[in-house]
Amino acid sequence: MGRMGRDFTIEQFETRNKPIDPIGIQDGYYSNGLSRNIGDNYEFTLTADNEKIFASPFNVRFTAGANRYNRDYYYVNGHSGQWYYPNMYTFFNYTENSYITTEDNTVIVDQLGNSAGSMVPDEGIIRKRTNSVYGFLNLSYENYIFLELTGRNDWSSTLPPSENSYFYPSASLSFVPTAAFDLAEPMPWLSFMKIRGGAAQTATDAQPYLRTFYYNTGRFGGQQTSDFPASIPPFLLKPQRVNSYEAGLNLDILDGLVDFDFTWYYLYSFDQIIPNLPIPTSSGASNIMTNEGTLTNKGFEIILNTVPIRTKDFLLKTGINFSRNTNKVVSLGGNADSYELADIWDLNGPAMILREGDDYGTISGYDYIYDDIGNRVVNDAGTKYLITDTRVPIGNASPDFIAGWNTAISWKGLRLTALVDTKWGGDIYSGSYVIGLQTGQSPETLEEREGGGLPYTDPDGNTSNIGVLLEGVHEDGTPNTTVVHYYYKYMPNAGGWGKFVSAPGIIENTWVKMRELSLSYTLPRKFLDKIALFQSLTLSLTGRDLFYIYTTLPDNINPEGIMGSGNAQGFEWASFPGTRSFIFSLNVSF
């Protein structure tokens, strides 16, 4: 069988910012971008199968194929500058620098505008080709032992010639004891059982042009200059590979009354691309991209579904899923001791920093200085905790486990479904919380302000219950006994933006959420027969992201309002509140 296809898309994005002044110039902005994406896919497959091959109990199925994928992407983006013409949305609406000549014949900038370089449109082309051949072999013996072998070889245009061909295989084996043995008498409750295991290697190429090396050019004193790019590309680029191992067990008890699935897995990821690893600037660049990262990933997942009640008119189905995963950074390739994956407020806040041997998701920030027995150290005035000079590990964003519960109740034409999920454990740095403490906007700061603190005498001799005592010891080991004004509790000792202690912002981010509720009603068939218009008609009302049953975050902060996405999800700052959605639907068939 052969097939070919083309995906062709053209997208245009336009931005118009209306000026805010009567003349029609101030803060006006215009941009326009056009992109074209072409993806060509050619595939050929050949399949052969034979049951009871050579009159044996083996069944065989073999598939072989070849594939070619081409991608051709083009984009161009342009924008206006500081407007010169009122209310004109065009690329050439910009203001050039104006110059004057001083008395000593020196030319200087009189009014700053837009440089010619800043007005050049951004244009680019991305092209990629991947050729592949693959094969699948499926063997079964008496329909209770199943073996599957696969192999694939890719050739990628994004890798150097010495590494652009890479092969990756897989093998899986499963055994069904309930089909191999007569278990009806010793275990009549066991309807089905499967034991499975597998090992595989997967490989992926890289983004195009990662190996491209070119000098940055500029001008200084009227002369052309050149220097190294900020990041040195990986000249020995290799495919990124993952060795994976999996084992599992499936059980069906009492003909579907209980269904159980257990999966254990282990992944060893190596030759991973790490961009922007810091290196000494004496090398001529500040960063390097390497292809030598190593990570491990292991965990398990349990799925349990049951149908405790099943009658002619009533059905109750419910199930839970539970999974736990742990990641560890094995190696950064020996080129750096650490790698900053993400941060909040640059050096004025914590960051997610990968270090060899650490668990993935470690959050590093400025921590308290402790004495030998764990007491926090306070300065001599009793107004400020001493903190570390550099960022150190203070938390980890990886959850202990995630889980979910689903249920469905059906009675005649009515159907009610519910979904609850949870993330248990894992830390988050809540910027909203610490800024609320630092600025006095958090309700937590009201206690001392409303007279619930310790007796404190201000410099004018006035005494009131607005004092606090920073628990800890001084550098000489003596306990701190100095009562100070309550604002020292929050500024700077609660953290916030700046080189302040980060530890108060680390909060366990555990939550349980009512993810979805749905109620539907399907009209009876006898009623539809009277109408003689519809084959079926169902009305439904669905609510999603309804509310949190439980959360550990204070001040109504959204537990899922994290910054960014992907691999670094341990920071929150000025997050939006959660949104609920309600959907009413009418589903009919004729």
Residue pairs with C-beta under 8 A, 6 or more apart in sequence:
1 44
1 45
1 46
1 47
2 42
2 43
2 44
2 45
3 42
3 43
4 40
4 41
4 42
4 43
5 40
5 41
6 38
6 39
6 40
6 41
7 37
7 38
7 39
7 41
8 36
8 37
8 38
8 39
9 36
9 37
10 34
10 35
10 36
10 37
11 34
11 35
11 37
12 32
12 33
12 34
12 35
13 31
13 32
13 33
14 30
14 31
14 32
14 33
15 29
15 30
15 31
15 32
16 29
16 30
16 89
17 27
17 28
17 29
17 30
18 28
19 25
19 26
19 27
19 28
19 83
19 86
19 87
20 26
20 27
21 27
23 86
24 83
24 86
24 87
25 83
25 84
25 86
26 83
28 80
28 83
28 87
28 89
28 93
29 79
29 80
29 83
30 79
30 80
30 89
30 90
30 91
30 93
31 77
31 78
31 79
31 80
32 77
32 78
32 79
32 91
33 75
33 76
33 77
33 78
34 75
34 76
34 77
35 73
35 74
35 75
35 76
36 73
36 74
36 75
37 71
37 72
37 73
38 70
38 71
38 72
38 73
39 69
39 70
39 71
39 72
40 68
40 69
40 70
40 71
41 67
41 68
41 69
42 67
42 68
42 69
43 65
43 66
43 67
43 68
44 65
44 66
44 67
45 63
45 64
45 65
46 63
46 64
46 65
47 61
47 62
47 63
48 61
48 62
48 63
49 59
49 60
49 61
49 62
50 59
50 60
50 61
51 59
52 58
52 59
53 59
53 60
57 141
57 142
58 139
58 140
58 141
59 138
59 139
59 140
59 141
59 143
60 137
60 138
60 139
61 136
61 137
61 138
62 135
62 136
62 137
62 138
63 135
63 136
64 133
64 134
64 135
64 136
65 133
65 134
65 135
66 131
66 132
66 133
66 134
67 130
67 131
67 132
67 133
67 134
68 129
68 130
68 131
68 132
69 128
69 129
69 130
69 132
70 127
70 128
70 129
71 126
71 127
71 128
71 129
72 125
72 126
72 127
73 125
73 126
73 127
74 124
74 125
74 126
75 122
75 123
75 124
76 121
76 122
76 123
76 124
77 121
77 122
77 123
78 91
78 121
78 122
79 91
79 119
80 89
80 90
80 91
80 92
80 93
80 94
81 93
81 94
81 95
81 113
81 114
81 118
81 119
82 94
82 95
82 113
82 114
83 93
83 94
83 95
84 93
84 94
84 95
85 93
91 119
91 121
94 113
94 114
94 119
95 111
95 113
95 114
96 113
96 114
97 109
97 111
97 112
97 113
97 114
97 115
98 109
98 110
98 111
98 113
99 107
99 108
99 109
99 110
100 107
100 108
100 110
101 107
102 108
126 208
126 209
127 157
127 208
128 156
128 157
128 158
128 208
129 156
129 157
130 154
130 155
130 156
130 157
130 205
131 154
131 155
132 152
132 153
132 154
132 155
133 152
133 153
134 150
134 151
134 152
134 153
135 150
135 151
135 152
136 148
136 149
136 150
137 148
137 149
137 150
138 146
138 147
138 148
139 146
139 147
139 148
139 149
140 146
140 147
142 179
142 180
143 176
143 179
144 175
144 176
144 177
144 179
144 180
145 173
145 174
145 175
145 176
145 180
146 173
146 174
146 175
146 176
147 171
147 172
147 173
148 170
148 171
148 172
148 173
149 169
149 170
149 171
150 169
150 170
150 171
150 200
151 167
151 168
151 169
151 170
152 167
152 168
152 169
153 165
153 166
153 167
153 168
154 165
154 166
154 203
154 205
154 239
155 164
155 165
156 164
156 166
156 205
156 206
156 239
157 164
157 208
158 164
158 205
158 206
158 207
158 208
158 209
158 210
158 237
159 166
159 205
159 206
159 237
159 238
159 239
160 211
160 235
160 236
160 237
163 236
163 237
163 238
163 239
164 205
166 203
166 205
166 239
166 241
167 203
168 200
168 201
168 202
168 203
168 241
169 200
169 201
170 198
170 199
170 200
170 201
171 198
171 199
171 200
172 196
172 197
172 198
172 199
172 200
172 246
173 196
173 197
173 198
174 194
174 195
174 196
174 197
175 194
175 195
175 196
176 192
176 193
176 194
177 183
177 193
177 195
178 190
178 191
178 192
178 193
183 190
183 193
189 253
189 254
190 251
190 252
190 253
191 252
191 253
191 254
191 255
191 256
192 250
192 251
192 252
193 249
193 250
193 251
193 252
194 249
194 250
195 248
195 249
196 246
196 247
196 248
196 249
196 250
197 246
197 247
197 248
198 245
198 246
198 247
199 243
199 244
199 245
199 246
200 243
200 244
201 241
201 242
201 243
201 244
202 241
202 242
202 244
203 239
203 240
203 241
203 242
204 239
204 240
205 239
205 240
206 237
206 239
206 240
206 273
210 233
210 234
210 237
210 273
210 289
211 233
211 234
211 235
211 237
212 233
213 229
213 232
213 233
213 235
214 229
215 226
215 227
215 228
215 229
216 226
216 227
216 228
216 229
217 224
217 225
217 226
218 224
218 225
218 226
218 227
219 225
227 284
228 284
228 285
229 285
230 285
230 286
230 287
231 275
231 276
231 285
231 286
231 287
231 288
231 289
232 279
232 283
232 285
232 287
232 288
232 289
233 289
234 273
234 288
234 289
234 290
234 291
236 291
237 273
237 291
238 271
238 291
239 271
240 269
240 271
240 272
240 273
240 291
241 269
241 270
241 271
242 267
242 268
242 269
242 270
243 267
243 268
243 270
244 265
244 266
244 267
244 268
245 265
245 266
245 267
246 263
246 264
246 265
246 266
247 263
247 264
247 265
248 261
248 262
248 263
248 264
249 260
249 261
249 262
250 259
250 260
250 261
251 258
251 259
251 260
251 261
252 258
252 259
252 260
253 259
253 260
256 307
257 306
257 307
257 308
258 304
258 305
258 306
259 303
259 304
259 305
259 306
259 319
260 302
260 303
260 304
261 301
261 302
261 303
261 304
262 300
262 301
262 302
262 303
263 300
263 301
264 299
264 300
265 297
265 298
265 299
265 300
266 296
266 297
266 298
267 295
267 296
267 297
267 298
268 294
268 295
268 296
269 293
269 294
269 295
269 296
269 297
270 293
270 294
271 291
271 292
271 293
272 291
272 292
272 293
272 294
272 295
273 289
273 290
273 291
273 293
274 289
274 290
274 291
274 292
274 293
274 332
274 333
274 339
275 287
275 289
276 287
276 288
276 289
276 339
277 287
277 288
277 289
277 290
277 332
277 333
277 335
277 336
277 339
278 286
278 287
278 336
278 338
278 339
278 340
279 285
279 286
279 287
279 288
279 335
279 336
288 335
290 332
290 333
290 335
291 333
292 331
292 332
292 333
292 334
292 335
293 331
293 332
293 333
294 329
294 330
294 331
294 333
295 327
295 328
295 329
295 330
295 360
296 327
296 328
296 330
297 325
297 326
297 327
298 325
298 326
299 323
299 324
299 325
299 326
300 323
300 324
301 321
301 322
301 323
302 320
302 321
302 322
302 323
303 319
303 320
303 321
304 319
304 320
304 321
305 317
305 318
305 319
306 317
306 318
306 319
307 315
307 316
307 317
308 316
308 318
309 315
309 316
310 316
313 411
313 412
314 409
314 410
314 411
315 408
315 409
315 410
315 411
316 407
316 408
316 409
316 410
317 407
317 408
318 405
318 406
318 407
318 408
319 405
319 406
319 407
320 403
320 404
320 405
320 406
321 403
321 404
322 401
322 402
322 403
323 401
323 402
323 403
324 400
324 401
325 398
326 359
326 398
327 359
327 360
327 361
327 398
328 357
328 358
328 359
328 360
329 354
329 355
329 356
329 357
329 358
329 359
329 360
330 356
330 357
331 356
332 338
332 339
332 354
332 355
332 356
337 355
337 356
338 353
338 354
338 355
339 353
339 354
339 355
340 351
340 352
340 353
340 354
341 351
341 352
341 353
341 354
341 567
341 568
342 351
342 352
342 563
342 564
342 568
342 570
342 571
343 349
343 350
343 351
343 352
343 571
344 350
344 351
344 429
344 431
344 563
344 571
344 573
345 431
345 497
345 573
347 499
348 497
348 498
348 499
349 365
349 429
349 431
349 497
349 502
350 363
350 364
350 365
350 366
350 391
350 394
350 429
350 502
350 505
350 506
350 571
351 363
351 364
351 365
351 391
352 361
352 362
352 363
352 364
352 397
352 568
352 570
352 571
353 362
353 364
353 391
353 393
354 360
354 362
355 362
355 393
358 393
359 396
359 398
360 398
361 396
361 397
361 398
361 426
361 570
362 393
362 395
362 396
363 393
363 394
363 395
363 396
363 397
363 427
363 429
363 506
363 570
363 571
364 391
364 392
364 393
364 394
365 391
365 392
365 394
365 395
365 429
365 501
365 502
365 503
365 505
365 506
366 387
366 388
366 390
366 391
366 392
366 499
366 500
366 501
366 502
366 503
367 387
367 388
367 392
367 394
367 501
367 502
367 503
368 376
368 377
368 385
368 386
368 387
368 388
368 501
368 503
369 376
369 377
369 385
369 386
369 387
369 388
370 376
370 377
371 377
371 473
371 477
375 472
375 473
376 385
376 470
376 471
376 472
376 473
377 385
377 386
377 472
377 473
377 474
377 475
378 384
378 385
378 386
378 470
378 472
378 473
378 474
378 480
379 385
379 386
379 474
380 474
380 475
381 482
381 484
382 469
382 470
382 480
382 481
382 482
382 483
382 484
383 470
383 482
383 484
383 488
384 470
384 488
384 492
384 493
385 470
385 472
385 493
385 501
386 475
387 499
387 500
387 501
391 502
394 502
394 503
394 506
395 427
395 429
395 506
395 570
396 426
396 427
396 570
397 426
397 427
397 428
397 509
397 569
397 570
398 426
399 423
399 424
399 425
399 426
400 424
400 425
400 426
401 424
401 425
402 421
402 422
402 423
402 424
403 421
403 422
403 424
404 419
404 420
404 421
404 422
404 515
405 419
405 420
405 421
406 417
406 418
406 419
406 420
407 417
407 418
408 415
408 416
408 417
408 418
409 415
409 416
409 417
410 416
412 524
413 521
413 522
413 523
413 524
414 519
414 520
414 521
415 518
415 519
415 520
415 521
415 522
416 517
416 518
416 519
417 516
417 517
417 518
418 514
418 516
418 517
418 518
419 514
419 515
419 516
419 517
420 512
420 513
420 514
420 515
420 549
421 512
421 513
421 515
422 510
422 511
422 512
422 513
423 509
423 510
423 511
423 559
424 510
425 508
425 510
426 508
426 509
426 510
427 506
427 507
427 508
427 509
427 570
428 506
428 507
428 508
428 509
428 553
428 559
428 562
428 570
428 571
428 572
429 502
429 505
429 506
429 507
429 570
429 571
429 572
430 505
430 507
430 553
430 557
430 572
430 573
431 497
431 505
431 571
431 572
431 573
431 574
432 555
432 557
432 572
432 573
432 574
432 575
433 442
433 505
433 507
433 553
433 554
433 555
433 557
434 494
434 495
434 496
434 504
434 505
435 441
435 496
435 497
435 573
436 442
436 444
436 445
436 555
437 444
437 445
437 490
437 494
437 495
437 496
437 504
438 490
438 491
438 492
438 494
438 495
438 496
438 497
439 496
440 449
440 490
442 554
442 555
443 555
444 554
444 555
445 486
445 490
447 453
448 465
448 466
448 467
448 468
448 486
448 489
449 466
449 486
451 464
451 465
451 466
452 465
453 465
453 466
453 467
453 468
453 486
454 465
454 467
454 468
454 469
454 483
455 463
455 464
455 465
455 467
455 483
456 463
456 464
456 465
456 466
456 467
456 483
456 484
456 485
456 486
457 463
458 464
458 485
466 485
466 486
467 483
467 484
467 485
467 486
468 483
468 484
468 485
468 486
468 488
468 489
469 480
469 481
469 482
469 483
469 484
470 480
470 484
470 488
470 489
470 493
471 480
472 479
472 480
473 479
473 480
474 480
492 498
492 500
492 501
493 500
493 501
493 504
494 500
494 504
495 501
495 502
495 503
495 504
495 505
507 552
507 553
507 554
508 552
509 552
509 553
509 559
510 550
510 551
510 552
511 548
511 550
511 551
511 552
511 553
511 559
511 560
512 548
512 549
512 550
512 551
513 545
513 546
513 547
513 548
513 549
513 559
514 546
514 547
514 548
514 549
515 544
515 545
515 546
516 542
516 543
516 544
516 545
516 546
517 542
517 543
517 546
518 540
518 541
518 542
518 543
519 540
519 541
519 542
520 538
520 539
520 540
520 541
521 538
521 539
521 540
522 536
522 537
522 538
523 534
523 536
523 537
523 538
528 534
528 535
528 536
528 537
533 590
534 588
534 589
534 590
535 589
535 590
536 587
536 588
536 589
537 586
537 587
537 588
538 586
538 587
538 588
539 584
539 585
539 586
540 583
540 584
540 585
540 587
541 582
541 583
541 584
541 585
542 582
542 583
542 584
542 585
543 580
543 581
543 582
543 583
544 580
544 581
544 582
544 583
545 578
545 579
545 580
545 581
546 580
547 580
548 559
548 578
551 559
552 559
553 559
556 577
557 572
557 575
558 572
558 575
558 576
558 577
558 578
560 578
561 572
561 575
561 576
561 577
561 578
562 569
562 570
562 571
562 572
562 575
563 571
563 572
563 573
563 575
564 571
